[in-house]
């Protein structure tokens, strides 16, 4: 596959990963708290819940994206036979 196809592929996989991570985080939050995740931007949401949810979301989604990008880059390097690639 050429570089453009890999970029498109990476975008699609990245989007799917982000959506799956968000859904997974929501499920874990509901299991742990017994409630739906708070709306951080809502002024009626207690600040500690808004901050906790925002931090958990950022860490969860960021980690999923990091791992996905690293895995895709390894596959891209192998497919294009180019170990110098450092990004899409």
PyMOL Python script that loads the backbone (N, CA, C, O; Angstrom):
from pymol import cmd

cmd.read_pdbstr("""\
ATOM      1  N   UNK A   1       0.852  -1.183   0.000  1.00  0.00           N
ATOM      2  CA  UNK A   1       0.000   0.000   0.000  1.00  0.00           C
ATOM      3  C   UNK A   1       0.891   1.237   0.000  1.00  0.00           C
ATOM      4  O   UNK A   1       1.966   1.253   0.600  1.00  0.00           O
ATOM      5  N   UNK A   2       0.424   2.256  -0.678  1.00  0.00           N
ATOM      6  CA  UNK A   2       1.227   3.492  -0.678  1.00  0.00           C
ATOM      7  C   UNK A   2       0.892   4.348   0.539  1.00  0.00           C
ATOM      8  O   UNK A   2      -0.024   4.046   1.304  1.00  0.00           O
ATOM      9  N   UNK A   3       1.645   5.403   0.691  1.00  0.00           N
ATOM     10  CA  UNK A   3       1.537   6.246   1.885  1.00  0.00           C
ATOM     11  C   UNK A   3       0.147   6.871   2.041  1.00  0.00           C
ATOM     12  O   UNK A   3      -0.363   6.948   3.158  1.00  0.00           O
ATOM     13  N   UNK A   4      -0.470   7.314   0.953  1.00  0.00           N
ATOM     14  CA  UNK A   4      -1.794   7.940   1.025  1.00  0.00           C
ATOM     15  C   UNK A   4      -2.838   6.947   1.522  1.00  0.00           C
ATOM     16  O   UNK A   4      -3.684   7.290   2.348  1.00  0.00           O
ATOM     17  N   UNK A   5      -2.776   5.734   1.025  1.00  0.00           N
ATOM     18  CA  UNK A   5      -3.724   4.703   1.466  1.00  0.00           C
ATOM     19  C   UNK A   5      -3.533   4.432   2.950  1.00  0.00           C
ATOM     20  O   UNK A   5      -4.507   4.257   3.682  1.00  0.00           O
ATOM     21  N   UNK A   6      -2.276   4.396   3.399  1.00  0.00           N
ATOM     22  CA  UNK A   6      -2.006   4.191   4.818  1.00  0.00           C
ATOM     23  C   UNK A   6      -2.565   5.333   5.658  1.00  0.00           C
ATOM     24  O   UNK A   6      -3.077   5.099   6.753  1.00  0.00           O
ATOM     25  N   UNK A   7      -2.475   6.553   5.166  1.00  0.00           N
ATOM     26  CA  UNK A   7      -3.014   7.697   5.906  1.00  0.00           C
ATOM     27  C   UNK A   7      -4.528   7.592   6.048  1.00  0.00           C
ATOM     28  O   UNK A   7      -5.079   7.871   7.113  1.00  0.00           O
ATOM     29  N   UNK A   8      -5.189   7.192   4.984  1.00  0.00           N
ATOM     30  CA  UNK A   8      -6.649   7.011   5.026  1.00  0.00           C
ATOM     31  C   UNK A   8      -6.999   5.877   5.988  1.00  0.00           C
ATOM     32  O   UNK A   8      -7.902   6.006   6.815  1.00  0.00           O
ATOM     33  N   UNK A   9      -6.276   4.774   5.868  1.00  0.00           N
ATOM     34  CA  UNK A   9      -6.475   3.624   6.745  1.00  0.00           C
ATOM     35  C   UNK A   9      -6.274   4.019   8.207  1.00  0.00           C
ATOM     36  O   UNK A   9      -7.074   3.660   9.070  1.00  0.00           O
ATOM     37  N   UNK A  10      -5.213   4.750   8.472  1.00  0.00           N
ATOM     38  CA  UNK A  10      -4.918   5.195   9.842  1.00  0.00           C
ATOM     39  C   UNK A  10      -6.028   6.096  10.372  1.00  0.00           C
ATOM     40  O   UNK A  10      -6.398   5.997  11.542  1.00  0.00           O
ATOM     41  N   UNK A  11      -6.557   6.965   9.534  1.00  0.00           N
ATOM     42  CA  UNK A  11      -7.650   7.841   9.952  1.00  0.00           C
ATOM     43  C   UNK A  11      -8.897   7.066  10.319  1.00  0.00           C
ATOM     44  O   UNK A  11      -9.558   7.368  11.312  1.00  0.00           O
ATOM     45  N   UNK A  12      -9.215   6.063   9.513  1.00  0.00           N
ATOM     46  CA  UNK A  12     -10.400   5.240   9.794  1.00  0.00           C
ATOM     47  C   UNK A  12     -10.211   4.414  11.064  1.00  0.00           C
ATOM     48  O   UNK A  12     -11.108   4.339  11.903  1.00  0.00           O
ATOM     49  N   UNK A  13      -9.046   3.800  11.196  1.00  0.00           N
ATOM     50  CA  UNK A  13      -8.769   3.002  12.390  1.00  0.00           C
ATOM     51  C   UNK A  13      -8.727   3.903  13.628  1.00  0.00           C
ATOM     52  O   UNK A  13      -9.225   3.526  14.689  1.00  0.00           O
ATOM     53  N   UNK A  14      -8.139   5.081  13.492  1.00  0.00           N
ATOM     54  CA  UNK A  14      -8.079   6.019  14.607  1.00  0.00           C
ATOM     55  C   UNK A  14      -9.455   6.452  15.070  1.00  0.00           C
ATOM     56  O   UNK A  14      -9.715   6.547  16.269  1.00  0.00           O
ATOM     57  N   UNK A  15     -10.328   6.714  14.122  1.00  0.00           N
ATOM     58  CA  UNK A  15     -11.701   7.102  14.454  1.00  0.00           C
ATOM     59  C   UNK A  15     -12.422   5.963  15.175  1.00  0.00           C
ATOM     60  O   UNK A  15     -13.079   6.180  16.193  1.00  0.00           O
ATOM     61  N   UNK A  16     -12.293   4.754  14.638  1.00  0.00           N
ATOM     62  CA  UNK A  16     -12.943   3.595  15.256  1.00  0.00           C
ATOM     63  C   UNK A  16     -12.398   3.355  16.663  1.00  0.00           C
ATOM     64  O   UNK A  16     -13.151   3.042  17.585  1.00  0.00           O
ATOM     65  N   UNK A  17     -11.091   3.504  16.818  1.00  0.00           N
ATOM     66  CA  UNK A  17     -10.473   3.311  18.128  1.00  0.00           C
ATOM     67  C   UNK A  17     -10.989   4.331  19.131  1.00  0.00           C
ATOM     68  O   UNK A  17     -11.305   3.983  20.269  1.00  0.00           O
ATOM     69  N   UNK A  18     -11.075   5.588  18.716  1.00  0.00           N
ATOM     70  CA  UNK A  18     -11.556   6.646  19.606  1.00  0.00           C
ATOM     71  C   UNK A  18     -13.000   6.386  20.032  1.00  0.00           C
ATOM     72  O   UNK A  18     -13.338   6.524  21.208  1.00  0.00           O
ATOM     73  N   UNK A  19     -13.839   6.015  19.087  1.00  0.00           N
ATOM     74  CA  UNK A  19     -15.237   5.731  19.411  1.00  0.00           C
ATOM     75  C   UNK A  19     -15.354   4.538  20.364  1.00  0.00           C
ATOM     76  O   UNK A  19     -16.139   4.568  21.312  1.00  0.00           O
ATOM     77  N   UNK A  20     -14.571   3.495  20.106  1.00  0.00           N
ATOM     78  CA  UNK A  20     -14.601   2.316  20.974  1.00  0.00           C
ATOM     79  C   UNK A  20     -14.092   2.653  22.371  1.00  0.00           C
ATOM     80  O   UNK A  20     -14.652   2.188  23.364  1.00  0.00           O
ATOM     81  N   UNK A  21     -13.036   3.458  22.453  1.00  0.00           N
ATOM     82  CA  UNK A  21     -12.493   3.850  23.758  1.00  0.00           C
ATOM     83  C   UNK A  21     -13.512   4.668  24.542  1.00  0.00           C
ATOM     84  O   UNK A  21     -13.684   4.462  25.743  1.00  0.00           O
ATOM     85  N   UNK A  22     -14.188   5.594  23.868  1.00  0.00           N
ATOM     86  CA  UNK A  22     -15.202   6.402  24.541  1.00  0.00           C
ATOM     87  C   UNK A  22     -16.344   5.531  25.057  1.00  0.00           C
ATOM     88  O   UNK A  22     -16.820   5.719  26.177  1.00  0.00           O
ATOM     89  N   UNK A  23     -16.774   4.589  24.243  1.00  0.00           N
ATOM     90  CA  UNK A  23     -17.855   3.684  24.655  1.00  0.00           C
ATOM     91  C   UNK A  23     -17.397   2.831  25.832  1.00  0.00           C
ATOM     92  O   UNK A  23     -18.136   2.652  26.800  1.00  0.00           O
ATOM     93  N   UNK A  24     -16.180   2.307  25.746  1.00  0.00           N
ATOM     94  CA  UNK A  24     -15.645   1.496  26.836  1.00  0.00           C
ATOM     95  C   UNK A  24     -15.531   2.273  28.129  1.00  0.00           C
ATOM     96  O   UNK A  24     -15.864   1.763  29.199  1.00  0.00           O
ATOM     97  N   UNK A  25     -15.060   3.510  28.035  1.00  0.00           N
ATOM     98  CA  UNK A  25     -14.949   4.355  29.230  1.00  0.00           C
ATOM     99  C   UNK A  25     -16.316   4.617  29.843  1.00  0.00           C
ATOM    100  O   UNK A  25     -16.465   4.611  31.065  1.00  0.00           O
ATOM    101  N   UNK A  26     -17.301   4.845  29.006  1.00  0.00           N
ATOM    102  CA  UNK A  26     -18.663   5.074  29.487  1.00  0.00           C
ATOM    103  C   UNK A  26     -19.176   3.850  30.241  1.00  0.00           C
ATOM    104  O   UNK A  26     -19.759   3.973  31.318  1.00  0.00           O
ATOM    105  N   UNK A  27     -18.953   2.676  29.669  1.00  0.00           N
ATOM    106  CA  UNK A  27     -19.405   1.439  30.312  1.00  0.00           C
ATOM    107  C   UNK A  27     -18.702   1.245  31.657  1.00  0.00           C
ATOM    108  O   UNK A  27     -19.344   0.910  32.652  1.00  0.00           O
ATOM    109  N   UNK A  28     -17.392   1.456  31.683  1.00  0.00           N
ATOM    110  CA  UNK A  28     -16.637   1.299  32.940  1.00  0.00           C
ATOM    111  C   UNK A  28     -17.125   2.298  33.980  1.00  0.00           C
ATOM    112  O   UNK A  28     -17.289   1.948  35.149  1.00  0.00           O
ATOM    113  N   UNK A  29     -17.358   3.539  33.563  1.00  0.00           N
ATOM    114  CA  UNK A  29     -17.865   4.557  34.502  1.00  0.00           C
ATOM    115  C   UNK A  29     -19.200   4.110  35.087  1.00  0.00           C
ATOM    116  O   UNK A  29     -19.423   4.208  36.294  1.00  0.00           O
ATOM    117  N   UNK A  30     -20.082   3.622  34.226  1.00  0.00           N
ATOM    118  CA  UNK A  30     -21.403   3.197  34.691  1.00  0.00           C
ATOM    119  C   UNK A  30     -21.309   2.000  35.638  1.00  0.00           C
ATOM    120  O   UNK A  30     -22.075   1.906  36.597  1.00  0.00           O
ATOM    121  N   UNK A  31     -20.376   1.089  35.372  1.00  0.00           N
ATOM    122  CA  UNK A  31     -20.194  -0.063  36.258  1.00  0.00           C
ATOM    123  C   UNK A  31     -19.683   0.399  37.624  1.00  0.00           C
ATOM    124  O   UNK A  31     -20.171  -0.048  38.662  1.00  0.00           O
ATOM    125  N   UNK A  32     -18.705   1.290  37.612  1.00  0.00           N
ATOM    126  CA  UNK A  32     -18.090   1.738  38.863  1.00  0.00           C
ATOM    127  C   UNK A  32     -19.021   2.629  39.678  1.00  0.00           C
ATOM    128  O   UNK A  32     -19.143   2.463  40.892  1.00  0.00           O
ATOM    129  N   UNK A  33     -19.680   3.577  39.005  1.00  0.00           N
ATOM    130  CA  UNK A  33     -20.491   4.557  39.743  1.00  0.00           C
ATOM    131  C   UNK A  33     -21.973   4.208  39.797  1.00  0.00           C
ATOM    132  O   UNK A  33     -22.690   4.687  40.676  1.00  0.00           O
ATOM    133  N   UNK A  34     -22.437   3.382  38.871  1.00  0.00           N
ATOM    134  CA  UNK A  34     -23.862   3.084  38.792  1.00  0.00           C
ATOM    135  C   UNK A  34     -24.655   4.193  38.119  1.00  0.00           C
ATOM    136  O   UNK A  34     -25.885   4.146  38.093  1.00  0.00           O
ATOM    137  N   UNK A  35     -23.967   5.188  37.574  1.00  0.00           N
ATOM    138  CA  UNK A  35     -24.618   6.323  36.914  1.00  0.00           C
ATOM    139  C   UNK A  35     -23.978   6.577  35.551  1.00  0.00           C
ATOM    140  O   UNK A  35     -22.876   6.107  35.266  1.00  0.00           O
ATOM    141  N   UNK A  36     -24.692   7.329  34.719  1.00  0.00           N
ATOM    142  CA  UNK A  36     -24.123   7.752  33.435  1.00  0.00           C
ATOM    143  C   UNK A  36     -23.011   8.766  33.696  1.00  0.00           C
ATOM    144  O   UNK A  36     -23.021   9.456  34.716  1.00  0.00           O
ATOM    145  N   UNK A  37     -22.061   8.853  32.782  1.00  0.00           N
ATOM    146  CA  UNK A  37     -20.998   9.850  32.966  1.00  0.00           C
ATOM    147  C   UNK A  37     -21.579  11.261  33.020  1.00  0.00           C
ATOM    148  O   UNK A  37     -22.586  11.549  32.374  1.00  0.00           O
ATOM    149  N   UNK A  38     -20.944  12.131  33.788  1.00  0.00           N
ATOM    150  CA  UNK A  38     -21.448  13.498  33.891  1.00  0.00           C
ATOM    151  C   UNK A  38     -21.155  14.294  32.621  1.00  0.00           C
ATOM    152  O   UNK A  38     -20.318  13.911  31.804  1.00  0.00           O
ATOM    153  N   UNK A  39     -21.847  15.381  32.483  1.00  0.00           N
ATOM    154  CA  UNK A  39     -21.582  16.329  31.391  1.00  0.00           C
ATOM    155  C   UNK A  39     -20.647  17.392  31.967  1.00  0.00           C
ATOM    156  O   UNK A  39     -21.102  18.259  32.714  1.00  0.00           O
ATOM    157  N   UNK A  40     -19.355  17.349  31.640  1.00  0.00           N
ATOM    158  CA  UNK A  40     -18.397  18.260  32.275  1.00  0.00           C
ATOM    159  C   UNK A  40     -18.696  19.743  32.067  1.00  0.00           C
ATOM    160  O   UNK A  40     -18.384  20.560  32.933  1.00  0.00           O
ATOM    161  N   UNK A  41     -19.285  20.092  30.950  1.00  0.00           N
ATOM    162  CA  UNK A  41     -19.558  21.498  30.672  1.00  0.00           C
ATOM    163  C   UNK A  41     -20.797  22.046  31.358  1.00  0.00           C
ATOM    164  O   UNK A  41     -21.029  23.255  31.345  1.00  0.00           O
ATOM    165  N   UNK A  42     -21.593  21.172  31.955  1.00  0.00           N
ATOM    166  CA  UNK A  42     -22.819  21.590  32.633  1.00  0.00           C
ATOM    167  C   UNK A  42     -22.471  22.196  33.989  1.00  0.00           C
ATOM    168  O   UNK A  42     -21.862  21.525  34.823  1.00  0.00           O
ATOM    169  N   UNK A  43     -22.848  23.458  34.225  1.00  0.00           N
ATOM    170  CA  UNK A  43     -22.518  24.084  35.508  1.00  0.00           C
ATOM    171  C   UNK A  43     -23.181  23.409  36.707  1.00  0.00           C
ATOM    172  O   UNK A  43     -22.748  23.616  37.841  1.00  0.00           O
ATOM    173  N   UNK A  44     -24.210  22.615  36.482  1.00  0.00           N
ATOM    174  CA  UNK A  44     -24.869  21.899  37.572  1.00  0.00           C
ATOM    175  C   UNK A  44     -24.131  20.610  37.962  1.00  0.00           C
ATOM    176  O   UNK A  44     -24.413  20.021  39.006  1.00  0.00           O
ATOM    177  N   UNK A  45     -23.187  20.177  37.117  1.00  0.00           N
ATOM    178  CA  UNK A  45     -22.389  18.990  37.431  1.00  0.00           C
ATOM    179  C   UNK A  45     -21.363  19.363  38.493  1.00  0.00           C
ATOM    180  O   UNK A  45     -20.634  20.342  38.333  1.00  0.00           O
ATOM    181  N   UNK A  46     -21.299  18.596  39.571  1.00  0.00           N
ATOM    182  CA  UNK A  46     -20.285  18.892  40.589  1.00  0.00           C
ATOM    183  C   UNK A  46     -18.880  18.892  39.964  1.00  0.00           C
ATOM    184  O   UNK A  46     -18.551  18.048  39.131  1.00  0.00           O
ATOM    185  N   UNK A  47     -18.080  19.847  40.387  1.00  0.00           N
ATOM    186  CA  UNK A  47     -16.759  20.024  39.788  1.00  0.00           C
ATOM    187  C   UNK A  47     -15.905  18.771  39.903  1.00  0.00           C
ATOM    188  O   UNK A  47     -15.211  18.418  38.950  1.00  0.00           O
ATOM    189  N   UNK A  48     -15.937  18.098  41.030  1.00  0.00           N
ATOM    190  CA  UNK A  48     -15.094  16.908  41.185  1.00  0.00           C
ATOM    191  C   UNK A  48     -15.469  15.805  40.206  1.00  0.00           C
ATOM    192  O   UNK A  48     -14.597  15.080  39.729  1.00  0.00           O
ATOM    193  N   UNK A  49     -16.761  15.669  39.899  1.00  0.00           N
ATOM    194  CA  UNK A  49     -17.185  14.671  38.912  1.00  0.00           C
ATOM    195  C   UNK A  49     -16.791  15.091  37.500  1.00  0.00           C
ATOM    196  O   UNK A  49     -16.360  14.260  36.701  1.00  0.00           O
ATOM    197  N   UNK A  50     -16.937  16.364  37.196  1.00  0.00           N
ATOM    198  CA  UNK A  50     -16.561  16.859  35.868  1.00  0.00           C
ATOM    199  C   UNK A  50     -15.072  16.660  35.613  1.00  0.00           C
ATOM    200  O   UNK A  50     -14.673  16.218  34.535  1.00  0.00           O
ATOM    201  N   UNK A  51     -14.254  16.989  36.609  1.00  0.00           N
ATOM    202  CA  UNK A  51     -12.802  16.849  36.460  1.00  0.00           C
ATOM    203  C   UNK A  51     -12.412  15.379  36.376  1.00  0.00           C
ATOM    204  O   UNK A  51     -11.565  15.006  35.564  1.00  0.00           O
ATOM    205  N   UNK A  52     -13.019  14.551  37.202  1.00  0.00           N
ATOM    206  CA  UNK A  52     -12.704  13.119  37.188  1.00  0.00           C
ATOM    207  C   UNK A  52     -13.054  12.504  35.837  1.00  0.00           C
ATOM    208  O   UNK A  52     -12.259  11.751  35.275  1.00  0.00           O
ATOM    209  N   UNK A  53     -14.227  12.816  35.316  1.00  0.00           N
ATOM    210  CA  UNK A  53     -14.645  12.274  34.030  1.00  0.00           C
ATOM    211  C   UNK A  53     -13.742  12.797  32.907  1.00  0.00           C
ATOM    212  O   UNK A  53     -13.340  12.031  32.032  1.00  0.00           O
ATOM    213  N   UNK A  54     -13.426  14.082  32.926  1.00  0.00           N
ATOM    214  CA  UNK A  54     -12.566  14.656  31.886  1.00  0.00           C
ATOM    215  C   UNK A  54     -11.181  14.005  31.919  1.00  0.00           C
ATOM    216  O   UNK A  54     -10.621  13.688  30.869  1.00  0.00           O
ATOM    217  N   UNK A  55     -10.633  13.807  33.106  1.00  0.00           N
ATOM    218  CA  UNK A  55      -9.309  13.186  33.224  1.00  0.00           C
ATOM    219  C   UNK A  55      -9.342  11.727  32.776  1.00  0.00           C
ATOM    220  O   UNK A  55      -8.457  11.280  32.045  1.00  0.00           O
ATOM    221  N   UNK A  56     -10.348  10.993  33.207  1.00  0.00           N
ATOM    222  CA  UNK A  56     -10.465   9.585  32.813  1.00  0.00           C
ATOM    223  C   UNK A  56     -10.628   9.460  31.299  1.00  0.00           C
ATOM    224  O   UNK A  56     -10.029   8.586  30.671  1.00  0.00           O
ATOM    225  N   UNK A  57     -11.438  10.336  30.724  1.00  0.00           N
ATOM    226  CA  UNK A  57     -11.644  10.313  29.274  1.00  0.00           C
ATOM    227  C   UNK A  57     -10.354  10.630  28.529  1.00  0.00           C
ATOM    228  O   UNK A  57     -10.002   9.954  27.562  1.00  0.00           O
ATOM    229  N   UNK A  58      -9.658  11.653  28.983  1.00  0.00           N
ATOM    230  CA  UNK A  58      -8.417  12.051  28.313  1.00  0.00           C
ATOM    231  C   UNK A  58      -7.374  10.945  28.390  1.00  0.00           C
ATOM    232  O   UNK A  58      -6.719  10.639  27.394  1.00  0.00           O
ATOM    233  N   UNK A  59      -7.219  10.352  29.546  1.00  0.00           N
ATOM    234  CA  UNK A  59      -6.230   9.283  29.698  1.00  0.00           C
ATOM    235  C   UNK A  59      -6.628   8.055  28.880  1.00  0.00           C
ATOM    236  O   UNK A  59      -5.794   7.469  28.189  1.00  0.00           O
ATOM    237  N   UNK A  60      -7.882   7.672  28.957  1.00  0.00           N
ATOM    238  CA  UNK A  60      -8.346   6.481  28.232  1.00  0.00           C
ATOM    239  C   UNK A  60      -8.260   6.628  26.729  1.00  0.00           C
ATOM    240  O   UNK A  60      -7.710   5.761  26.050  1.00  0.00           O
ATOM    241  N   UNK A  61      -8.793   7.712  26.203  1.00  0.00           N
ATOM    242  CA  UNK A  61      -8.783   7.925  24.755  1.00  0.00           C
ATOM    243  C   UNK A  61      -7.357   8.182  24.273  1.00  0.00           C
ATOM    244  O   UNK A  61      -6.955   7.667  23.229  1.00  0.00           O
ATOM    245  N   UNK A  62      -6.597   8.966  25.015  1.00  0.00           N
ATOM    246  CA  UNK A  62      -5.220   9.242  24.624  1.00  0.00           C
ATOM    247  C   UNK A  62      -4.375   7.985  24.567  1.00  0.00           C
ATOM    248  O   UNK A  62      -3.587   7.806  23.639  1.00  0.00           O
ATOM    249  N   UNK A  63      -4.532   7.114  25.549  1.00  0.00           N
ATOM    250  CA  UNK A  63      -3.786   5.861  25.566  1.00  0.00           C
ATOM    251  C   UNK A  63      -4.193   4.966  24.401  1.00  0.00           C
ATOM    252  O   UNK A  63      -3.338   4.362  23.755  1.00  0.00           O
ATOM    253  N   UNK A  64      -5.481   4.878  24.132  1.00  0.00           N
ATOM    254  CA  UNK A  64      -5.959   4.066  23.003  1.00  0.00           C
ATOM    255  C   UNK A  64      -5.398   4.592  21.684  1.00  0.00           C
ATOM    256  O   UNK A  64      -4.971   3.808  20.837  1.00  0.00           O
ATOM    257  N   UNK A  65      -5.395   5.903  21.506  1.00  0.00           N
ATOM    258  CA  UNK A  65      -4.866   6.487  20.279  1.00  0.00           C
ATOM    259  C   UNK A  65      -3.362   6.258  20.155  1.00  0.00           C
ATOM    260  O   UNK A  65      -2.866   5.948  19.072  1.00  0.00           O
ATOM    261  N   UNK A  66      -2.641   6.409  21.255  1.00  0.00           N
ATOM    262  CA  UNK A  66      -1.199   6.183  21.253  1.00  0.00           C
ATOM    263  C   UNK A  66      -0.874   4.751  20.832  1.00  0.00           C
ATOM    264  O   UNK A  66      -0.038   4.531  19.956  1.00  0.00           O
ATOM    265  N   UNK A  67      -1.530   3.791  21.449  1.00  0.00           N
ATOM    266  CA  UNK A  67      -1.270   2.395  21.135  1.00  0.00           C
ATOM    267  C   UNK A  67      -1.655   2.058  19.701  1.00  0.00           C
ATOM    268  O   UNK A  67      -0.954   1.303  19.027  1.00  0.00           O
ATOM    269  N   UNK A  68      -2.765   2.614  19.239  1.00  0.00           N
ATOM    270  CA  UNK A  68      -3.192   2.380  17.867  1.00  0.00           C
ATOM    271  C   UNK A  68      -2.194   2.964  16.885  1.00  0.00           C
ATOM    272  O   UNK A  68      -1.806   2.293  15.929  1.00  0.00           O
ATOM    273  N   UNK A  69      -1.772   4.199  17.101  1.00  0.00           N
ATOM    274  CA  UNK A  69      -0.814   4.829  16.194  1.00  0.00           C
ATOM    275  C   UNK A  69       0.508   4.087  16.150  1.00  0.00           C
ATOM    276  O   UNK A  69       1.091   3.922  15.079  1.00  0.00           O
ATOM    277  N   UNK A  70       0.986   3.639  17.299  1.00  0.00           N
ATOM    278  CA  UNK A  70       2.242   2.884  17.339  1.00  0.00           C
ATOM    279  C   UNK A  70       2.110   1.577  16.566  1.00  0.00           C
ATOM    280  O   UNK A  70       3.001   1.208  15.801  1.00  0.00           O
ATOM    281  N   UNK A  71       1.005   0.886  16.766  1.00  0.00           N
ATOM    282  CA  UNK A  71       0.784  -0.369  16.051  1.00  0.00           C
ATOM    283  C   UNK A  71       0.661  -0.170  14.552  1.00  0.00           C
ATOM    284  O   UNK A  71       1.224  -0.934  13.767  1.00  0.00           O
ATOM    285  N   UNK A  72      -0.078   0.860  14.159  1.00  0.00           N
ATOM    286  CA  UNK A  72      -0.227   1.133  12.730  1.00  0.00           C
ATOM    287  C   UNK A  72       1.098   1.530  12.094  1.00  0.00           C
ATOM    288  O   UNK A  72       1.392   1.124  10.970  1.00  0.00           O
ATOM    289  N   UNK A  73       1.889   2.308  12.793  1.00  0.00           N
ATOM    290  CA  UNK A  73       3.174   2.722  12.244  1.00  0.00           C
ATOM    291  C   UNK A  73       4.104   1.519  12.058  1.00  0.00           C
ATOM    292  O   UNK A  73       4.837   1.445  11.073  1.00  0.00           O
ATOM    293  N   UNK A  74       4.071   0.586  13.000  1.00  0.00           N
ATOM    294  CA  UNK A  74       4.873  -0.628  12.845  1.00  0.00           C
ATOM    295  C   UNK A  74       4.446  -1.404  11.602  1.00  0.00           C
ATOM    296  O   UNK A  74       5.284  -1.879  10.835  1.00  0.00           O
ATOM    297  N   UNK A  75       3.128  -1.527  11.414  1.00  0.00           N
ATOM    298  CA  UNK A  75       2.619  -2.235  10.228  1.00  0.00           C
ATOM    299  C   UNK A  75       2.979  -1.489   8.957  1.00  0.00           C
ATOM    300  O   UNK A  75       3.337  -2.099   7.950  1.00  0.00           O
ATOM    301  N   UNK A  76       2.883  -0.159   9.008  1.00  0.00           N
ATOM    302  CA  UNK A  76       3.208   0.651   7.832  1.00  0.00           C
ATOM    303  C   UNK A  76       4.683   0.522   7.476  1.00  0.00           C
ATOM    304  O   UNK A  76       5.030   0.386   6.303  1.00  0.00           O
ATOM    305  N   UNK A  77       5.547   0.565   8.475  1.00  0.00           N
ATOM    306  CA  UNK A  77       6.990   0.406   8.232  1.00  0.00           C
ATOM    307  C   UNK A  77       7.278  -0.929   7.558  1.00  0.00           C
ATOM    308  O   UNK A  77       8.052  -1.008   6.604  1.00  0.00           O
ATOM    309  N   UNK A  78       6.645  -1.968   8.069  1.00  0.00           N
ATOM    310  CA  UNK A  78       6.869  -3.307   7.513  1.00  0.00           C
ATOM    311  C   UNK A  78       6.336  -3.402   6.084  1.00  0.00           C
ATOM    312  O   UNK A  78       7.011  -3.940   5.207  1.00  0.00           O
ATOM    313  N   UNK A  79       5.144  -2.891   5.848  1.00  0.00           N
ATOM    314  CA  UNK A  79       4.526  -2.982   4.525  1.00  0.00           C
ATOM    315  C   UNK A  79       5.282  -2.174   3.481  1.00  0.00           C
ATOM    316  O   UNK A  79       5.409  -2.599   2.333  1.00  0.00           O
ATOM    317  N   UNK A  80       5.788  -1.001   3.882  1.00  0.00           N
ATOM    318  CA  UNK A  80       6.509  -0.140   2.942  1.00  0.00           C
ATOM    319  C   UNK A  80       8.019  -0.394   2.974  1.00  0.00           C
ATOM    320  O   UNK A  80       8.778   0.213   2.218  1.00  0.00           O
ATOM    321  N   UNK A  81       8.443  -1.304   3.863  1.00  0.00           N
ATOM    322  CA  UNK A  81       9.855  -1.627   4.009  1.00  0.00           C
ATOM    323  C   UNK A  81      10.684  -0.367   4.248  1.00  0.00           C
ATOM    324  O   UNK A  81      11.698  -0.138   3.589  1.00  0.00           O
ATOM    325  N   UNK A  82      10.232   0.442   5.201  1.00  0.00           N
ATOM    326  CA  UNK A  82      10.888   1.712   5.498  1.00  0.00           C
ATOM    327  C   UNK A  82      10.910   1.921   7.015  1.00  0.00           C
ATOM    328  O   UNK A  82       9.927   2.373   7.602  1.00  0.00           O
ATOM    329  N   UNK A  83      12.036   1.589   7.636  1.00  0.00           N
ATOM    330  CA  UNK A  83      12.162   1.717   9.086  1.00  0.00           C
ATOM    331  C   UNK A  83      12.400   3.144   9.552  1.00  0.00           C
ATOM    332  O   UNK A  83      12.502   3.389  10.754  1.00  0.00           O
ATOM    333  N   UNK A  84      12.490   4.090   8.624  1.00  0.00           N
ATOM    334  CA  UNK A  84      12.745   5.482   9.013  1.00  0.00           C
ATOM    335  C   UNK A  84      11.467   6.266   9.268  1.00  0.00           C
ATOM    336  O   UNK A  84      11.521   7.379   9.792  1.00  0.00           O
ATOM    337  N   UNK A  85      10.312   5.699   8.905  1.00  0.00           N
ATOM    338  CA  UNK A  85       9.048   6.411   9.115  1.00  0.00           C
ATOM    339  C   UNK A  85       8.796   6.633  10.597  1.00  0.00           C
ATOM    340  O   UNK A  85       8.945   5.717  11.407  1.00  0.00           O
ATOM    341  N   UNK A  86       8.416   7.848  10.945  1.00  0.00           N
ATOM    342  CA  UNK A  86       8.103   8.149  12.340  1.00  0.00           C
ATOM    343  C   UNK A  86       6.687   8.657  12.522  1.00  0.00           C
ATOM    344  O   UNK A  86       6.237   8.844  13.653  1.00  0.00           O
ATOM    345  N   UNK A  87       5.981   8.882  11.433  1.00  0.00           N
ATOM    346  CA  UNK A  87       4.574   9.293  11.488  1.00  0.00           C
ATOM    347  C   UNK A  87       3.915   9.020  10.152  1.00  0.00           C
ATOM    348  O   UNK A  87       4.578   8.708   9.163  1.00  0.00           O
ATOM    349  N   UNK A  88       2.589   9.145  10.144  1.00  0.00           N
ATOM    350  CA  UNK A  88       1.820   8.874   8.929  1.00  0.00           C
ATOM    351  C   UNK A  88       1.941  10.006   7.950  1.00  0.00           C
ATOM    352  O   UNK A  88       1.358   9.950   6.868  1.00  0.00           O
TER     353      UNK A  88
END
""", "prot")
cmd.dss("prot")
cmd.show_as("cartoon", "prot")
cmd.util.cbc("prot")
cmd.orient("prot")
